[in-house]
């Protein structure tokens, strides 16, 4: 093996380690302000990076190893061998360069190694490829990758063919079987969920080699809560939940088994129209009150609505993707590890936002300027009480501007008004649920609307502009005075920080605007995105059965707490302390200076919420 297989694989390994080292150096320079450079953290980071790089290398070289197994000894270093080996090495080098370039782009967007978001993006190639083409000069990037590949192959060509001849087939087969056994052991025993060994999130993510991270996400992106996370006695959990979710005018209807409860109001129900605007990537940091002095105002309309409406200034998103926002607002469920319920099988006919309003006689519509098969949105909402009105159902001429993701927000709001008019003319109260698009890479929008051209801040300002124009048009409609407008972000523009879960990276705006129905009020108590649905139902004085984990944030007995998640980790935050549940039945808490007598009760509450939410198919199936 020393004289044949190892010598043949050695140039690939040296190149791999060199490419990984160069990428690491570039990322260290790019993230120098947020990485931990303590000796222990650096040893841990480099150790895990070396481990994941070697594991990735082992699997990537399997095709070439099989080639070496069957290559006749008489053909070693011959013309055919040279052609095959040079071709494979060129492909290997190009894939490595391409992975590094892709990892860099993904890091810039998510401050993370590849995870199940990257896997999801591979499923929706049309939107993602179009978005990439509109966001980056792909022609120049590919030209650079091909040039770098050619230079590398030319420089390494003479090292690819060591002189020793191949041993006989039996010995090669033995070495190949040993190699396969090592790969099997690596697959079974090296789990990405166990590799967060430093206290700094950036170090942990930088230590995960890109190809390894991508395939780990593809193979292991589902984490059954009960198998990987802390569990407690279910009777104890139920007692905790009923204590937290109970209160005046609330009666538990199945107290021995569930959190199902009847919520009644002393006031008559109000059949106001509802428009819920789920705002793409609208971080709270974009509001003028949270920007640095001297920065340009980019949200004048949301600023005004925050003063004139019911403004929850300390709202926290449950996750980092649009499907998490949809899940929180429609189901009021804590964010379970892995995929959102929106993308899980068996998510039809759930007790949800759509179900409640459909039972009250509302005309429910899901309006989206893109194609809602992306992220399974159409299927989920279409099977949970909504009529789907995505781009595929729009009329010719209704789109005046579109990019890879779909119609500009101005066109989406125009469609909302048109559909609201139809419901009003039919004499039905309406619930409209929509997701905006324009504040998303590539940040393109109609010209002449705002004084910025492209970029994140341009996307934010245009999204805000479209909201202002929407309300101007809505104010002219006979249904306006009887309509509650709910503006809430799906997630922030970036949820990364050096903490395990960066709380500020989940801070979003939430405003309820209805000049004739809701008084202007500012609420600075921290609240959860899960609370949007129960609070809205409370404003309408609805009598309904609740199976939800959120609470009415306006109720006298409201207890401030919120839920956050970051891929495999889920958090519960209360009284300034965040308890984080992690795979392999572990947990941590921040800040470390917290009174330890508070930690166990908070851990018990966190486990109660998430373990119970894991039974969502039983709880929510209607």
Buried (B, 14 or more C-beta within 10 A) or exposed (E): BEEBBEBBBEBBBEBBBEBBEEBBEEBBEBBEEBBBEEEEBBEBBBEBBBBBBBBBBBBBBEEBBEBBBEBEEEEBBEEEBBEBBBEBBBBBBBBBBBBBBBBBBBBEBBBBBBBBBBBBBEEBEEBBEBBBEBBBEEEEBEEEBEEBBEEBBEEBBEBBBBEEEBBEEEEBEEBBEEBBEEBEEBBEEBEBBEBBBBBBBBBBBBBBBBBBBBBBBEEBBEBEBEEBBBBBEEEEBBBBBBEBBBBEBBEBEEBEEBBBBEBEBEEEEBBBBBBBBBBBBBBBBBBBEBBEEEEEEBBBBBBBBBEBBBBBBBBBBBBBBBBBBBBBBBBBBBBBBBBBBBBBEEBEEBBBBBBBBBEBEBBBBBBBBBBBBBBBBBBBBBBBBBBBBBBEBBEEEBBEBBBBBBBBBBBBBBBBBBBBBEBBEEEBBBBBBBBBBBBBBBBBBBEEBBEBEEEBBBBBBBBBBBBBBBBEEBEEBEBBEBBBBBBBBBBBBBBBBBBBBBBBBBBBBBBBBBBEBBEEEEBEEBBBBBBBBBBBBBBBEBBBBBBBBBBBBBBEEBEBBBBBBBBBBBBBBBEEBBBBBBBEEBBBBBEEEBEEEBBEEBBBBBBBBBBBBBEBEEBBEE
